Amino acid sequence: MLDTLDSIILSSTNLSITIDDFRDFFRPSQDKVVFSLSECCNKTLDLLKILKA
């Protein structure tokens, strides 16, 4: 049961971040931000593991 709750929390947190990212995407005055591609890929893989379970 705790695994299920953890996956729900992780999914909802990532969904919230994604919504914020898309909200800010079309603002032309936004400064560019450096990000870690490997961290992004790892987060994506974590989400896919949740969907597969």
Sequence and secondary structure as in RCSB ss.txt:
>XXXX:A:sequence
MLDTLDSIILSSTNLSITIDDFRDFFRPSQDKVVFSLSECCNKTLDLLKILKA
>XXXX:A:secstr
 HHHHHHHHHHHHHHHHHHHHHHHHT TT       HHHHHHHHHHHHHHHH 
